């Protein structure tokens, strides 16, 4: 994480010092980044205009679609593996 912050600071300094053609900052993430607890971090970067564009995979889009159609529940699911062995 420290390296990412250092790199972002370097690019932001370059962006602030370059008047003619400042670099465009793309943030590339996989779909699980949003659902794994980093949603607030991504929102902070966007809100404070620290990134210009986000490129994200659509890995969990089917789950999001299903959640909009019917209520979803969080349950604990445990299976006794020995019971399933032959």
Backbone as XML, in Angstrom:
<?xml version="1.0"?>
<chain id="A" units="angstrom">
  <residue number="1" name="UNK">
    <atom name="N" x="0.820" y="-1.183" z="0.000"/>
    <atom name="CA" x="0.000" y="0.000" z="0.000"/>
    <atom name="C" x="0.870" y="1.254" z="0.000"/>
  </residue>
  <residue number="2" name="UNK">
    <atom name="N" x="1.973" y="1.193" z="0.715"/>
    <atom name="CA" x="2.869" y="2.352" z="0.781"/>
    <atom name="C" x="3.403" y="2.703" z="-0.603"/>
  </residue>
  <residue number="3" name="UNK">
    <atom name="N" x="3.750" y="1.685" z="-1.381"/>
    <atom name="CA" x="4.275" y="1.910" z="-2.726"/>
    <atom name="C" x="3.199" y="2.552" z="-3.620"/>
  </residue>
  <residue number="4" name="UNK">
    <atom name="N" x="1.956" y="2.106" z="-3.477"/>
    <atom name="CA" x="0.861" y="2.671" z="-4.266"/>
    <atom name="C" x="0.657" y="4.147" z="-3.932"/>
  </residue>
  <residue number="5" name="UNK">
    <atom name="N" x="0.748" y="4.499" z="-2.673"/>
    <atom name="CA" x="0.590" y="5.896" z="-2.252"/>
    <atom name="C" x="1.735" y="6.743" z="-2.788"/>
  </residue>
  <residue number="6" name="UNK">
    <atom name="N" x="2.949" y="6.221" z="-2.737"/>
    <atom name="CA" x="4.100" y="6.947" z="-3.278"/>
    <atom name="C" x="3.935" y="7.185" z="-4.781"/>
  </residue>
  <residue number="7" name="UNK">
    <atom name="N" x="3.509" y="6.167" z="-5.491"/>
    <atom name="CA" x="3.320" y="6.283" z="-6.932"/>
    <atom name="C" x="2.216" y="7.290" z="-7.255"/>
  </residue>
  <residue number="8" name="UNK">
    <atom name="N" x="1.111" y="7.227" z="-6.531"/>
    <atom name="CA" x="0.020" y="8.176" z="-6.753"/>
    <atom name="C" x="0.484" y="9.605" z="-6.485"/>
  </residue>
  <residue number="9" name="UNK">
    <atom name="N" x="1.250" y="9.803" z="-5.443"/>
    <atom name="CA" x="1.768" y="11.144" z="-5.143"/>
    <atom name="C" x="2.680" y="11.656" z="-6.256"/>
  </residue>
  <residue number="10" name="UNK">
    <atom name="N" x="3.506" y="10.788" z="-6.820"/>
    <atom name="CA" x="4.377" y="11.181" z="-7.932"/>
    <atom name="C" x="3.558" y="11.606" z="-9.158"/>
  </residue>
  <residue number="11" name="UNK">
    <atom name="N" x="2.542" y="10.817" z="-9.478"/>
    <atom name="CA" x="1.722" y="11.124" z="-10.642"/>
    <atom name="C" x="0.928" y="12.409" z="-10.417"/>
  </residue>
  <residue number="12" name="UNK">
    <atom name="N" x="0.397" y="12.600" z="-9.205"/>
    <atom name="CA" x="-0.345" y="13.826" z="-8.908"/>
    <atom name="C" x="0.561" y="15.053" z="-8.987"/>
  </residue>
  <residue number="13" name="UNK">
    <atom name="N" x="1.797" y="14.921" z="-8.530"/>
    <atom name="CA" x="2.746" y="16.035" z="-8.635"/>
    <atom name="C" x="3.019" y="16.356" z="-10.094"/>
  </residue>
  <residue number="14" name="UNK">
    <atom name="N" x="3.169" y="15.317" z="-10.921"/>
    <atom name="CA" x="3.380" y="15.511" z="-12.351"/>
    <atom name="C" x="2.151" y="16.165" z="-12.984"/>
  </residue>
  <residue number="15" name="UNK">
    <atom name="N" x="0.973" y="15.736" z="-12.574"/>
    <atom name="CA" x="-0.268" y="16.278" z="-13.113"/>
    <atom name="C" x="-0.426" y="17.755" z="-12.752"/>
  </residue>
  <residue number="16" name="UNK">
    <atom name="N" x="-0.076" y="18.120" z="-11.520"/>
    <atom name="CA" x="-0.212" y="19.500" z="-11.068"/>
    <atom name="C" x="0.828" y="20.431" z="-11.697"/>
  </residue>
  <residue number="17" name="UNK">
    <atom name="N" x="1.984" y="19.885" z="-12.043"/>
    <atom name="CA" x="3.047" y="20.728" z="-12.594"/>
    <atom name="C" x="2.964" y="20.862" z="-14.115"/>
  </residue>
  <residue number="18" name="UNK">
    <atom name="N" x="2.253" y="19.968" z="-14.762"/>
    <atom name="CA" x="2.168" y="19.979" z="-16.220"/>
    <atom name="C" x="0.922" y="20.742" z="-16.654"/>
  </residue>
  <residue number="19" name="UNK">
    <atom name="N" x="1.125" y="21.880" z="-17.304"/>
    <atom name="CA" x="0.002" y="22.713" z="-17.743"/>
    <atom name="C" x="-0.500" y="22.320" z="-19.134"/>
  </residue>
  <residue number="20" name="UNK">
    <atom name="N" x="0.411" y="21.912" z="-20.029"/>
    <atom name="CA" x="0.040" y="21.634" z="-21.415"/>
    <atom name="C" x="-0.796" y="20.369" z="-21.565"/>
  </residue>
  <residue number="21" name="UNK">
    <atom name="N" x="-0.247" y="19.257" z="-21.165"/>
    <atom name="CA" x="-0.977" y="17.996" z="-21.300"/>
    <atom name="C" x="-0.750" y="17.142" z="-20.050"/>
  </residue>
  <residue number="22" name="UNK">
    <atom name="N" x="-1.537" y="17.397" z="-19.015"/>
    <atom name="CA" x="-1.371" y="16.604" z="-17.794"/>
    <atom name="C" x="-1.754" y="15.141" z="-18.035"/>
  </residue>
  <residue number="23" name="UNK">
    <atom name="N" x="-1.109" y="14.222" z="-17.350"/>
    <atom name="CA" x="-1.420" y="12.797" z="-17.547"/>
    <atom name="C" x="-2.817" y="12.457" z="-17.044"/>
  </residue>
  <residue number="24" name="UNK">
    <atom name="N" x="-3.435" y="11.490" z="-17.668"/>
    <atom name="CA" x="-4.727" y="10.974" z="-17.233"/>
    <atom name="C" x="-4.468" y="9.788" z="-16.314"/>
  </residue>
  <residue number="25" name="UNK">
    <atom name="N" x="-5.080" y="9.792" z="-15.153"/>
    <atom name="CA" x="-4.865" y="8.720" z="-14.174"/>
    <atom name="C" x="-6.008" y="7.718" z="-14.276"/>
  </residue>
  <residue number="26" name="UNK">
    <atom name="N" x="-5.677" y="6.494" z="-14.688"/>
    <atom name="CA" x="-6.637" y="5.400" z="-14.754"/>
    <atom name="C" x="-6.435" y="4.510" z="-13.534"/>
  </residue>
  <residue number="27" name="UNK">
    <atom name="N" x="-7.514" y="4.096" z="-12.912"/>
    <atom name="CA" x="-7.461" y="3.128" z="-11.819"/>
    <atom name="C" x="-8.050" y="1.832" z="-12.339"/>
  </residue>
  <residue number="28" name="UNK">
    <atom name="N" x="-7.238" y="0.809" z="-12.466"/>
    <atom name="CA" x="-7.699" y="-0.494" z="-12.936"/>
    <atom name="C" x="-7.908" y="-1.423" z="-11.759"/>
  </residue>
  <residue number="29" name="UNK">
    <atom name="N" x="-9.122" y="-1.957" z="-11.634"/>
    <atom name="CA" x="-9.439" y="-2.849" z="-10.510"/>
    <atom name="C" x="-10.242" y="-4.046" z="-11.013"/>
  </residue>
  <residue number="30" name="UNK">
    <atom name="N" x="-10.226" y="-5.094" z="-10.226"/>
    <atom name="CA" x="-11.084" y="-6.248" z="-10.508"/>
    <atom name="C" x="-12.389" y="-6.066" z="-9.742"/>
  </residue>
  <residue number="31" name="UNK">
    <atom name="N" x="-13.402" y="-6.794" z="-10.139"/>
    <atom name="CA" x="-14.734" y="-6.597" z="-9.576"/>
    <atom name="C" x="-14.792" y="-6.877" z="-8.073"/>
  </residue>
  <residue number="32" name="UNK">
    <atom name="N" x="-13.944" y="-7.749" z="-7.579"/>
    <atom name="CA" x="-14.007" y="-8.091" z="-6.159"/>
    <atom name="C" x="-13.508" y="-6.974" z="-5.256"/>
  </residue>
  <residue number="33" name="UNK">
    <atom name="N" x="-12.829" y="-5.969" z="-5.798"/>
    <atom name="CA" x="-12.318" y="-4.866" z="-4.977"/>
    <atom name="C" x="-13.473" y="-4.112" z="-4.323"/>
  </residue>
  <residue number="34" name="UNK">
    <atom name="N" x="-14.555" y="-3.932" z="-5.043"/>
    <atom name="CA" x="-15.705" y="-3.215" z="-4.511"/>
    <atom name="C" x="-16.372" y="-4.013" z="-3.393"/>
  </residue>
  <residue number="35" name="UNK">
    <atom name="N" x="-16.535" y="-5.316" z="-3.593"/>
    <atom name="CA" x="-17.258" y="-6.128" z="-2.611"/>
    <atom name="C" x="-16.391" y="-6.598" z="-1.449"/>
  </residue>
  <residue number="36" name="UNK">
    <atom name="N" x="-15.088" y="-6.375" z="-1.498"/>
    <atom name="CA" x="-14.222" y="-6.888" z="-0.425"/>
    <atom name="C" x="-13.912" y="-5.838" z="0.642"/>
  </residue>
  <residue number="37" name="UNK">
    <atom name="N" x="-14.589" y="-4.711" z="0.609"/>
    <atom name="CA" x="-14.399" y="-3.735" z="1.670"/>
    <atom name="C" x="-13.634" y="-2.490" z="1.286"/>
  </residue>
  <residue number="38" name="UNK">
    <atom name="N" x="-13.282" y="-2.348" z="0.027"/>
    <atom name="CA" x="-12.533" y="-1.177" z="-0.405"/>
    <atom name="C" x="-13.409" y="-0.135" z="-1.102"/>
  </residue>
  <residue number="39" name="UNK">
    <atom name="N" x="-14.724" y="-0.313" z="-0.999"/>
    <atom name="CA" x="-15.654" y="0.610" z="-1.649"/>
    <atom name="C" x="-15.421" y="2.046" z="-1.200"/>
  </residue>
  <residue number="40" name="UNK">
    <atom name="N" x="-15.204" y="2.253" z="0.101"/>
    <atom name="CA" x="-14.993" y="3.605" z="0.628"/>
    <atom name="C" x="-13.699" y="4.220" z="0.103"/>
  </residue>
  <residue number="41" name="UNK">
    <atom name="N" x="-12.688" y="3.407" z="-0.076"/>
    <atom name="CA" x="-11.408" y="3.893" z="-0.609"/>
    <atom name="C" x="-11.578" y="4.364" z="-2.044"/>
  </residue>
  <residue number="42" name="UNK">
    <atom name="N" x="-12.282" y="3.574" z="-2.852"/>
    <atom name="CA" x="-12.533" y="3.954" z="-4.238"/>
    <atom name="C" x="-13.377" y="5.232" z="-4.284"/>
  </residue>
  <residue number="43" name="UNK">
    <atom name="N" x="-14.390" y="5.315" z="-3.421"/>
    <atom name="CA" x="-15.243" y="6.507" z="-3.369"/>
    <atom name="C" x="-14.421" y="7.739" z="-2.985"/>
  </residue>
  <residue number="44" name="UNK">
    <atom name="N" x="-13.488" y="7.582" z="-2.060"/>
    <atom name="CA" x="-12.624" y="8.700" z="-1.638"/>
    <atom name="C" x="-11.780" y="9.186" z="-2.818"/>
  </residue>
  <residue number="45" name="UNK">
    <atom name="N" x="-11.180" y="8.257" z="-3.545"/>
    <atom name="CA" x="-10.343" y="8.631" z="-4.685"/>
    <atom name="C" x="-11.144" y="9.396" z="-5.733"/>
  </residue>
  <residue number="46" name="UNK">
    <atom name="N" x="-12.390" y="8.967" z="-5.965"/>
    <atom name="CA" x="-13.234" y="9.642" z="-6.958"/>
    <atom name="C" x="-13.712" y="10.999" z="-6.448"/>
  </residue>
  <residue number="47" name="UNK">
    <atom name="N" x="-14.158" y="11.021" z="-5.206"/>
    <atom name="CA" x="-14.696" y="12.260" z="-4.626"/>
    <atom name="C" x="-13.661" y="13.377" z="-4.623"/>
  </residue>
  <residue number="48" name="UNK">
    <atom name="N" x="-12.425" y="13.023" z="-4.349"/>
    <atom name="CA" x="-11.357" y="14.014" z="-4.274"/>
    <atom name="C" x="-10.596" y="14.172" z="-5.597"/>
  </residue>
  <residue number="49" name="UNK">
    <atom name="N" x="-11.180" y="13.595" z="-6.666"/>
    <atom name="CA" x="-10.627" y="13.728" z="-8.021"/>
    <atom name="C" x="-9.153" y="13.311" z="-8.113"/>
  </residue>
  <residue number="50" name="UNK">
    <atom name="N" x="-8.832" y="12.219" z="-7.429"/>
    <atom name="CA" x="-7.475" y="11.683" z="-7.469"/>
    <atom name="C" x="-7.285" y="10.712" z="-8.629"/>
  </residue>
  <residue number="51" name="UNK">
    <atom name="N" x="-8.382" y="10.281" z="-9.244"/>
    <atom name="CA" x="-8.323" y="9.454" z="-10.453"/>
    <atom name="C" x="-9.243" y="10.073" z="-11.493"/>
  </residue>
  <residue number="52" name="UNK">
    <atom name="N" x="-8.886" y="9.888" z="-12.759"/>
    <atom name="CA" x="-9.697" y="10.434" z="-13.845"/>
    <atom name="C" x="-10.670" y="9.408" z="-14.411"/>
  </residue>
  <residue number="53" name="UNK">
    <atom name="N" x="-10.295" y="8.151" z="-14.350"/>
    <atom name="CA" x="-11.137" y="7.095" z="-14.922"/>
    <atom name="C" x="-10.915" y="5.796" z="-14.158"/>
  </residue>
  <residue number="54" name="UNK">
    <atom name="N" x="-11.960" y="4.985" z="-14.113"/>
    <atom name="CA" x="-11.877" y="3.667" z="-13.476"/>
    <atom name="C" x="-12.211" y="2.617" z="-14.523"/>
  </residue>
  <residue number="55" name="UNK">
    <atom name="N" x="-11.366" y="1.601" z="-14.588"/>
    <atom name="CA" x="-11.602" y="0.463" z="-15.469"/>
    <atom name="C" x="-11.790" y="-0.737" z="-14.556"/>
  </residue>
  <residue number="56" name="UNK">
    <atom name="N" x="-12.968" y="-1.366" z="-14.650"/>
    <atom name="CA" x="-13.299" y="-2.448" z="-13.726"/>
    <atom name="C" x="-13.881" y="-3.631" z="-14.495"/>
  </residue>
  <residue number="57" name="UNK">
    <atom name="N" x="-13.531" y="-4.833" z="-14.071"/>
    <atom name="CA" x="-14.137" y="-6.024" z="-14.660"/>
    <atom name="C" x="-15.557" y="-6.164" z="-14.134"/>
  </residue>
  <residue number="58" name="UNK">
    <atom name="N" x="-16.385" y="-6.904" z="-14.817"/>
    <atom name="CA" x="-17.782" y="-7.096" z="-14.416"/>
    <atom name="C" x="-18.027" y="-8.465" z="-13.829"/>
  </residue>
  <residue number="59" name="UNK">
    <atom name="N" x="-17.111" y="-8.957" z="-13.028"/>
    <atom name="CA" x="-17.193" y="-10.324" z="-12.511"/>
    <atom name="C" x="-18.414" y="-10.649" z="-11.692"/>
  </residue>
  <residue number="60" name="UNK">
    <atom name="N" x="-18.885" y="-9.753" z="-10.864"/>
    <atom name="CA" x="-20.002" y="-10.056" z="-9.975"/>
    <atom name="C" x="-21.314" y="-9.463" z="-10.430"/>
  </residue>
  <residue number="61" name="UNK">
    <atom name="N" x="-21.418" y="-9.110" z="-11.697"/>
    <atom name="CA" x="-22.616" y="-8.411" z="-12.161"/>
    <atom name="C" x="-23.866" y="-9.282" z="-12.061"/>
  </residue>
  <residue number="62" name="UNK">
    <atom name="N" x="-23.710" y="-10.581" z="-12.253"/>
    <atom name="CA" x="-24.882" y="-11.448" z="-12.154"/>
    <atom name="C" x="-25.408" y="-11.504" z="-10.725"/>
  </residue>
  <residue number="63" name="UNK">
    <atom name="N" x="-24.513" y="-11.466" z="-9.745"/>
    <atom name="CA" x="-24.951" y="-11.453" z="-8.349"/>
    <atom name="C" x="-25.678" y="-10.152" z="-8.026"/>
  </residue>
  <residue number="64" name="UNK">
    <atom name="N" x="-25.158" y="-9.046" z="-8.513"/>
    <atom name="CA" x="-25.819" y="-7.763" z="-8.288"/>
    <atom name="C" x="-27.209" y="-7.757" z="-8.916"/>
  </residue>
  <residue number="65" name="UNK">
    <atom name="N" x="-27.322" y="-8.308" z="-10.107"/>
    <atom name="CA" x="-28.617" y="-8.363" z="-10.776"/>
    <atom name="C" x="-29.601" y="-9.222" z="-9.975"/>
  </residue>
  <residue number="66" name="UNK">
    <atom name="N" x="-29.147" y="-10.378" z="-9.494"/>
    <atom name="CA" x="-30.028" y="-11.260" z="-8.722"/>
    <atom name="C" x="-30.498" y="-10.578" z="-7.438"/>
  </residue>
  <residue number="67" name="UNK">
    <atom name="N" x="-29.625" y="-9.816" z="-6.799"/>
    <atom name="CA" x="-29.988" y="-9.140" z="-5.551"/>
    <atom name="C" x="-31.042" y="-8.063" z="-5.767"/>
  </residue>
  <residue number="68" name="UNK">
    <atom name="N" x="-31.118" y="-7.508" z="-6.977"/>
    <atom name="CA" x="-32.126" y="-6.481" z="-7.236"/>
    <atom name="C" x="-33.498" y="-7.096" z="-7.511"/>
  </residue>
  <residue number="69" name="UNK">
    <atom name="N" x="-33.548" y="-8.372" z="-7.851"/>
    <atom name="CA" x="-34.806" y="-9.010" z="-8.220"/>
    <atom name="C" x="-35.556" y="-9.600" z="-7.028"/>
  </residue>
  <residue number="70" name="UNK">
    <atom name="N" x="-34.840" y="-10.088" z="-6.044"/>
    <atom name="CA" x="-35.465" y="-10.737" z="-4.886"/>
    <atom name="C" x="-34.643" y="-10.426" z="-3.643"/>
  </residue>
  <residue number="71" name="UNK">
    <atom name="N" x="-35.248" y="-10.521" z="-2.478"/>
    <atom name="CA" x="-34.464" y="-10.306" z="-1.250"/>
    <atom name="C" x="-33.348" y="-11.345" z="-1.142"/>
  </residue>
  <residue number="72" name="UNK">
    <atom name="N" x="-32.236" y="-10.932" z="-0.580"/>
    <atom name="CA" x="-31.139" y="-11.876" z="-0.369"/>
    <atom name="C" x="-30.853" y="-11.962" z="1.120"/>
  </residue>
  <residue number="73" name="UNK">
    <atom name="N" x="-30.354" y="-13.087" z="1.531"/>
    <atom name="CA" x="-30.103" y="-13.341" z="2.938"/>
    <atom name="C" x="-28.672" y="-13.818" z="3.128"/>
  </residue>
  <residue number="74" name="UNK">
    <atom name="N" x="-28.077" y="-13.459" z="4.232"/>
    <atom name="CA" x="-26.754" y="-13.948" z="4.584"/>
    <atom name="C" x="-26.965" y="-15.061" z="5.595"/>
  </residue>
  <residue number="75" name="UNK">
    <atom name="N" x="-26.500" y="-16.237" z="5.247"/>
    <atom name="CA" x="-26.663" y="-17.382" z="6.133"/>
    <atom name="C" x="-25.310" y="-18.050" z="6.344"/>
  </residue>
  <residue number="76" name="UNK">
    <atom name="N" x="-25.225" y="-18.816" z="7.387"/>
    <atom name="CA" x="-24.020" y="-19.604" z="7.637"/>
    <atom name="C" x="-24.271" y="-20.994" z="7.086"/>
  </residue>
  <residue number="77" name="UNK">
    <atom name="N" x="-23.367" y="-21.463" z="6.267"/>
    <atom name="CA" x="-23.561" y="-22.739" z="5.595"/>
    <atom name="C" x="-22.366" y="-23.627" z="5.893"/>
  </residue>
  <residue number="78" name="UNK">
    <atom name="N" x="-22.630" y="-24.726" z="6.569"/>
    <atom name="CA" x="-21.559" y="-25.678" z="6.887"/>
    <atom name="C" x="-22.011" y="-27.071" z="6.475"/>
  </residue>
  <residue number="79" name="UNK">
    <atom name="N" x="-21.073" y="-27.813" z="5.922"/>
    <atom name="CA" x="-21.368" y="-29.170" z="5.482"/>
    <atom name="C" x="-20.360" y="-30.109" z="6.128"/>
  </residue>
  <residue number="80" name="UNK">
    <atom name="N" x="-20.836" y="-31.246" z="6.604"/>
    <atom name="CA" x="-19.965" y="-32.282" z="7.133"/>
    <atom name="C" x="-19.418" y="-33.062" z="5.939"/>
  </residue>
  <residue number="81" name="UNK">
    <atom name="N" x="-18.138" y="-32.824" z="5.603"/>
    <atom name="CA" x="-17.528" y="-33.458" z="4.438"/>
    <atom name="C" x="-17.529" y="-34.983" z="4.522"/>
  </residue>
  <residue number="82" name="UNK">
    <atom name="N" x="-17.373" y="-35.517" z="5.692"/>
    <atom name="CA" x="-17.322" y="-36.975" z="5.839"/>
    <atom name="C" x="-18.635" y="-37.622" z="5.392"/>
  </residue>
  <residue number="83" name="UNK">
    <atom name="N" x="-19.701" y="-36.930" z="5.586"/>
    <atom name="CA" x="-21.014" y="-37.463" z="5.209"/>
    <atom name="C" x="-21.119" y="-37.667" z="3.690"/>
  </residue>
  <residue number="84" name="UNK">
    <atom name="N" x="-20.389" y="-36.864" z="2.917"/>
    <atom name="CA" x="-20.475" y="-36.929" z="1.454"/>
    <atom name="C" x="-19.463" y="-37.883" z="0.828"/>
  </residue>
  <residue number="85" name="UNK">
    <atom name="N" x="-18.552" y="-38.408" z="1.627"/>
    <atom name="CA" x="-17.560" y="-39.346" z="1.076"/>
    <atom name="C" x="-18.174" y="-40.709" z="0.858"/>
  </residue>
  <residue number="86" name="UNK">
    <atom name="N" x="-17.674" y="-41.407" z="-0.163"/>
    <atom name="CA" x="-18.191" y="-42.760" z="-0.487"/>
    <atom name="C" x="-17.383" y="-43.789" z="0.239"/>
  </residue>
</chain>
